[in-house]
Amino acid sequence: MKSLALILILSAVASAQTVSPLNSEHSRKKIRGEFTLTNDGLAPLAVTLEPMSLTFVDGKPVVTDLAPTTRVKLSEYSASIGIKQIRTFMVNASCESDCVFIVFATMMTGHTASGVAIATHVGTTVYACEKQRGCRESFLRQVKDTK
């Protein structure tokens, strides 16, 4: 009986938080989109959002502070998502040249026995090019060519 109770507690703690879509393609001049965060857990979630640039160095992805040539405005930068709720966030952005950025959502999902906070980070990746169609594939081809 104790093991059943432990399994139920662990499954409640280990519930998932999801982001959708995982990536999207846009024209770099006018990026207008949205993404959703889902709280499948049994407790409300405090969420903070942070856009960051994604570049590729020697074929490897590198996440950095948002590039000065990339402007991103989110409908909210922090929110609380209720139990079993979905929250939609709007993204308005532009890039002076082709760019990739990730909007990271950071959620505090618990604490260890010693009191250390556990954070979950999920993100949605935005690819922005001169032409929207095939933008993601174009970036991935460039990465393969630099290896």
C-alpha atoms as one frame of an Amber mdcrd trajectory, in Angstrom:
protein
   0.000   0.000   0.000   2.886   2.385   0.799   4.424   1.777  -2.629   1.103
   2.629  -4.338   0.922   5.910  -2.417   4.533   6.699  -3.376   3.788   6.025
  -7.053   0.754   8.326  -6.965   2.759  11.111  -5.315   5.659  10.780  -7.776
   3.336  10.776 -10.784   1.684  13.975  -9.531   5.069  15.664  -9.031   6.435
  14.482 -12.406   3.545  15.778 -14.493   4.489  17.476 -17.742   4.584  21.063
 -18.877   4.490  21.436 -22.642   5.003  24.153 -25.232   3.407  24.224 -28.667
   4.510  24.715 -31.397   8.134  23.699 -30.907   9.195  25.853 -33.862   7.738
  28.217 -36.443   8.851  30.021 -39.599   8.187  33.662 -40.405   9.164  36.505
 -42.680  11.835  38.462 -40.800  10.220  41.868 -41.376   6.986  41.130 -39.525
   6.948  38.228 -37.112   3.515  37.737 -35.612   2.793  34.469 -33.934   1.710
  32.730 -30.797   2.589  29.746 -28.685   0.880  27.947 -25.842   2.095  26.558
 -22.554   0.173  23.718 -20.953   0.236  22.925 -17.250  -0.736  19.268 -16.887
   0.199  19.367 -13.226  -1.794  19.415 -10.019  -0.513  22.814  -8.873  -0.478
  26.283 -10.480   2.754  27.207 -12.275   4.585  30.517 -12.153   6.202  31.083
 -15.563   8.767  33.617 -16.741   9.509  34.111 -20.444  12.823  35.175 -21.945
  13.673  35.514 -25.649  17.261  34.564 -26.529  19.209  34.389 -29.798  20.270
  31.086 -31.302  23.400  31.097 -33.432  25.590  28.337 -34.802  29.347  28.261
 -34.266  31.302  25.509 -36.030  28.025  23.686 -36.602  27.064  23.744 -32.915
  24.093  25.678 -31.509  24.911  28.545 -29.127  22.246  30.362 -27.103  23.087
  33.968 -26.237  21.396  37.153 -25.102  19.035  38.527 -27.714  20.973  40.106
 -30.583  20.605  43.907 -30.860  19.331  43.467 -34.441  16.483  41.218 -33.241
  13.524  42.907 -31.584  11.016  40.748 -29.714   7.894  41.851 -27.869   5.808
  39.305 -25.967   2.241  39.787 -24.766   3.464  38.851 -21.276   6.841  38.141
 -19.734   5.494  36.328 -16.683   2.266  34.555 -15.876   0.599  32.042 -13.641
  -0.911  29.000 -15.341  -3.639  27.264 -13.382  -4.030  23.551 -12.757  -4.704
  21.658 -16.021  -4.819  24.976 -17.914  -3.418  26.259 -21.214  -2.077  29.800
 -21.668  -1.463  31.489 -25.037   1.311  34.058 -25.493   1.612  36.419 -28.463
   4.943  37.187 -30.152   5.663  40.299 -32.245   9.193  40.602 -33.549  11.454
  41.667 -36.396  15.030  40.983 -37.496  17.292  43.171 -39.605  18.719  40.031
 -41.230  17.812  36.337 -41.107  17.691  35.212 -37.483  16.694  32.474 -35.083
  15.507  33.070 -31.541  14.031  30.952 -28.792  11.436  32.068 -26.273  12.317
  30.124 -23.134   9.649  29.500 -20.512  11.060  28.852 -17.052   8.812  27.195
 -14.492   9.577  26.372 -10.884   8.411  22.779 -10.571   9.451  21.871  -7.031
  12.270  21.600  -4.516  14.688  18.856  -3.529  14.738  17.476   0.000  17.577
  19.886   0.788  15.527  22.875  -0.437  17.155  23.443  -3.828  14.624  24.770
  -6.358  13.945  22.668  -9.454  13.250  24.647 -12.637  11.967  23.336 -15.934
  12.968  25.195 -19.101  11.019  24.681 -22.329  11.197  26.771 -25.459   9.671
  27.552 -28.797  12.078  28.353 -31.640  11.300  31.063 -34.205  13.075  31.030
 -37.581  12.878  34.329 -39.502  14.126  34.744 -43.073  13.638  36.997 -46.077
  11.231  34.356 -47.399   9.134  32.459 -44.871   8.863  29.187 -46.766  11.767
  26.808 -46.114  13.389  29.110 -43.556  14.150  26.400 -40.984  15.593  24.080
 -43.620  17.766  26.936 -44.914  19.301  27.439 -41.449  19.822  23.709 -40.976
  21.559  23.465 -44.388  23.901  26.291 -43.381  24.762  24.423 -40.177  25.550
  21.218 -42.096  27.770  23.181 -44.511  29.852  24.623 -41.638  30.664  21.219
 -40.087
